[in-house]
Amino acid sequence: MSEVSPFQVWRARTTFLAVGLGFVAWQVVPFDLSAGRLPWPDVFYCITMVYVIRCPEYAPVWAIFAVFFMRDVLTMAPLGLTTLLMVFGTEIVRANIQAFREYAFGLEWLWVAGIFAGIVLGGHIILGLTLSQAPRLLDQVWLILFTAAAYPVTVFSLKFGFGFERPQPGEFDAYGRRL
Amino acid sequence: MAVTNDSDDYFRRSLRRVFLSIICVFLVAIFLVWRIDNPRAERFRMAVVDRVVPSFEWALTPIARFSRMISDFQSYARIYEQNQELRRELQRMKAWKEAAVQLEQKNAKLLDLNNVKLSPKLTFTTGVVLTDSGSPFRQSALINIGRHDGVQDGWAAMDGLGLVGRISGVGENSSRVLFLTDSSSRIPVEVEPSGQKGIAAGDNSPLPPLEFVEGLDQVAAGDRVFTTGDGGVFPPGLLVGTVFVGGDGRLRVRPAADYRRLEFLRVIRHLPAAPIAEPGRLVGPTLPGDGPATGVTE
């Protein structure tokens, strides 16, 4: 990450977008349409968090917006709600990026899981307050647990598969700013 | 150099903040629109889905097929038990087949004697399942026929055997089927052979509860559940499933449709109910100077 050209930044952003839209498409493939099955972990949330903590340049807020809004549209979720909460969640991380980089992994994990729980339960409460139909709370709790469990796996595979590392102190980005 | 860099940085950061606020305002606005004017927002969603999904249909179908092939392959592990089970079932089915053939002949003879014409309403068109909703918010699927094929909101969708749900949202080339397991699905049904009427009310569980059944003592587990024509919602006589008594003693419907492997859906054409053209009125005695209270418009 020490020498990154703008071309590489845009290529990485396109990759992020493509992976995100791929996950959305994967989610709507009709594998099993029976009700009451356990939810899959939200792997793309984990990937987004890895990006935002490891290399926030590659996961700009418009890309997060685009992917999650597309997911809201395609999965019949309330329009805009999850996207809004996801943007808030990633902004929390961005605003405290230095702290997140210095955390031990356990603490980072706890924070990422906590933010996800906030997103899901916050959405549940907002749906309740606006008298909309919300999914069963039990499913939501499973979703939080599975996603929390998926985070270390995601970090591990992105680190050893694609070389995602937290930037070391003293590294610079494409525009010569300190990371 | 350092000065320009700093002001550059400041500019970028404030630009980003403005952009972020625009995104947030947009999202809050669209959520409120979704909540307040839901039909319009859902039409917008359907239009987007209608543009997007058919363009990657080529990818979705093979993936789903492939995963089914894998799960079929896994079932080879239990092939011996399955074989035994199927043999026993076949034995029982032979007896039933004999009875069915005799009844069919009898039925054909009687229909002929009475000169019965089958209802022309029950023609159907068939669509392929493109996507599921992929989230716990809705139990629904997208199929590849839409307004172009004459599909209309409210039509019933079946798999080969039983009712799956109804059309809710039609795009140009795709339409959405709301399953009867969805928590907003309410379907008037009749339990045979007792003829008790009720409503199959979805609750996002695999077995939708059966509500508003009056003669509970006349309904037993295993009774068959059919749609009624009540309210003109559905054509009557479509198989929904069988009655199942849950652990809490509640009556539930075990759908006859196999939701685990839906590939094709049969959409039944039928004449829609009278459209709701005005807000509901109070049901009561007709007051002088008031229109007829039965909801008939002049």
Interface residues (C-beta under 8 A of the other chain):
Chain A: A25 W26 Q27 V28 V29 P30 F31 D32 L33 S34 A35 G36 P39 V61 W62 F65 F69 M70 V73 L74 T75 M76 A77 P78 L79 G80 L81 T83 L84 V87 F88 E91 T130 S132 Q133 P135 R136 D139 Q140 L143 G176 R177
Chain B: N5 D9 R16 F19 L20 I23 C24 F26 L27 V28 A29 I30 F31 V33 W34 R35 A41 R45 V48 V49 V52 V53 F56 A59 L60 I63 A64 S67 V129 L130 T131 D132 S133 G134 S135 P136 F137 R138 Q139 S140 A141 L142 R176 F179 T181 D182 S183 S184 G202 N204 S205 P206 Y259 R260 R261 L262
